[in-house]
Amino acid sequence: MRRTKISIVVLTFEDMAKGLSKKTGPYLDVSAEHWANGYIYAASLKGYIKGNADGYFQPDMGITHAEVITALLRTIGYNYFAISEMIIC
């Protein structure tokens, strides 16, 4: 990946997040007034992050290294199957 692509991804994501700010997202524990609501909603819509199966995101909970790496890989287009193939090969 080149620096130009990550720049485009980040800025596009930022614009999307601003557009979703103050809108009710998919998580029961992230209100429309939460300071990061737009970013959480945008990242969720893009599939970069996921909440719990019970509908909660837990925005103030810590994040593991594995979750960070998974989110970063998703932002550059990798999915579970692509990552699995890289590990097997």
C-alpha positions as a LaTeX table, in Angstrom:
\begin{tabular}{lrrr}
\hline
Residue & $x$ (\AA) & $y$ (\AA) & $z$ (\AA) \\
\hline
Met1 & 0.00 & 0.00 & 0.00 \\
Arg2 & 1.20 & 3.48 & $-0.80$ \\
Arg3 & 0.96 & 6.59 & 1.34 \\
Thr4 & $-1.46$ & 8.14 & $-1.16$ \\
Lys5 & $-3.97$ & 5.32 & $-0.73$ \\
Ile6 & $-3.98$ & 5.49 & 3.07 \\
Ser7 & $-4.40$ & 9.26 & 2.84 \\
Ile8 & $-7.46$ & 8.83 & 0.63 \\
Val9 & $-8.93$ & 6.12 & 2.88 \\
Val10 & $-8.49$ & 8.24 & 6.01 \\
Leu11 & $-9.94$ & 11.42 & 4.51 \\
Thr12 & $-12.86$ & 9.61 & 2.88 \\
Phe13 & $-13.61$ & 7.94 & 6.20 \\
Glu14 & $-13.42$ & 11.29 & 7.98 \\
Asp15 & $-15.96$ & 12.83 & 5.57 \\
Met16 & $-18.26$ & 9.86 & 6.04 \\
Ala17 & $-17.99$ & 10.13 & 9.84 \\
Lys18 & $-18.88$ & 13.83 & 9.76 \\
Gly19 & $-21.98$ & 13.03 & 7.72 \\
Leu20 & $-23.10$ & 10.43 & 10.27 \\
Ser21 & $-22.47$ & 12.56 & 13.33 \\
Lys22 & $-25.57$ & 13.07 & 15.46 \\
Lys23 & $-27.40$ & 10.19 & 13.79 \\
Thr24 & $-28.47$ & 7.13 & 15.75 \\
Gly25 & $-26.11$ & 4.26 & 15.03 \\
Pro26 & $-26.51$ & 0.52 & 15.42 \\
Tyr27 & $-25.24$ & 0.27 & 19.01 \\
Leu28 & $-27.42$ & 0.57 & 22.10 \\
Asp29 & $-24.64$ & 2.13 & 24.18 \\
Val30 & $-23.51$ & 4.83 & 21.72 \\
Ser31 & $-25.93$ & 7.75 & 21.71 \\
Ala32 & $-26.26$ & 10.23 & 18.86 \\
Glu33 & $-24.63$ & 12.79 & 21.19 \\
His34 & $-21.52$ & 10.67 & 21.91 \\
Trp35 & $-18.43$ & 12.59 & 20.75 \\
Ala36 & $-17.25$ & 9.70 & 18.54 \\
Asn37 & $-20.66$ & 8.56 & 17.31 \\
Gly38 & $-20.03$ & 9.46 & 13.65 \\
Tyr39 & $-16.68$ & 7.67 & 13.60 \\
Ile40 & $-18.02$ & 4.56 & 15.33 \\
Tyr41 & $-21.04$ & 4.47 & 13.00 \\
Ala42 & $-18.89$ & 4.98 & 9.88 \\
Ala43 & $-16.33$ & 2.35 & 10.91 \\
Ser44 & $-19.15$ & $-0.08$ & 11.60 \\
Leu45 & $-20.87$ & 0.57 & 8.26 \\
Lys46 & $-17.56$ & 0.06 & 6.43 \\
Gly47 & $-17.03$ & $-3.23$ & 8.31 \\
Tyr48 & $-13.80$ & $-2.08$ & 9.95 \\
Ile49 & $-15.08$ & $-2.66$ & 13.47 \\
Lys50 & $-17.86$ & $-4.70$ & 14.99 \\
Gly51 & $-19.76$ & $-4.53$ & 18.21 \\
Asn52 & $-20.95$ & $-7.41$ & 20.33 \\
Ala53 & $-23.69$ & $-9.78$ & 19.22 \\
Asp54 & $-25.97$ & $-8.29$ & 21.88 \\
Gly55 & $-25.97$ & $-4.85$ & 20.19 \\
Tyr56 & $-23.38$ & $-3.09$ & 22.33 \\
Phe57 & $-20.14$ & $-1.46$ & 21.22 \\
Gln58 & $-18.62$ & $-0.65$ & 24.64 \\
Pro59 & $-16.84$ & 2.52 & 23.44 \\
Asp60 & $-14.81$ & 3.01 & 26.62 \\
Met61 & $-13.54$ & $-0.56$ & 26.82 \\
Gly62 & $-9.89$ & $-1.27$ & 26.02 \\
Ile63 & $-8.92$ & $-2.79$ & 22.68 \\
Thr64 & $-6.56$ & $-5.72$ & 22.15 \\
His65 & $-3.62$ & $-5.74$ & 19.74 \\
Ala66 & $-5.43$ & $-8.38$ & 17.69 \\
Glu67 & $-8.51$ & $-6.14$ & 17.35 \\
Val68 & $-6.35$ & $-3.19$ & 16.23 \\
Ile69 & $-4.56$ & $-5.29$ & 13.62 \\
Thr70 & $-7.84$ & $-6.77$ & 12.40 \\
Ala71 & $-9.39$ & $-3.30$ & 11.98 \\
Leu72 & $-6.31$ & $-2.02$ & 10.14 \\
Leu73 & $-6.31$ & $-5.01$ & 7.79 \\
Arg74 & $-9.99$ & $-4.47$ & 7.07 \\
Thr75 & $-9.36$ & $-0.81$ & 6.19 \\
Ile76 & $-6.95$ & $-1.82$ & 3.45 \\
Gly77 & $-9.28$ & $-4.44$ & 2.04 \\
Tyr78 & $-8.26$ & $-7.70$ & 3.66 \\
Asn79 & $-10.96$ & $-10.02$ & 4.90 \\
Tyr80 & $-10.89$ & $-13.25$ & 6.90 \\
Phe81 & $-10.31$ & $-15.44$ & 3.86 \\
Ala82 & $-7.50$ & $-13.30$ & 2.45 \\
Ile83 & $-5.74$ & $-13.29$ & 5.82 \\
Ser84 & $-6.19$ & $-17.06$ & 6.18 \\
Glu85 & $-4.61$ & $-17.63$ & 2.76 \\
Met86 & $-1.63$ & $-15.46$ & 3.70 \\
Ile87 & $-1.04$ & $-17.49$ & 6.86 \\
Ile88 & $-1.36$ & $-20.87$ & 5.10 \\
Cys89 & 0.90 & $-19.99$ & 2.17 \\
\hline
\end{tabular}
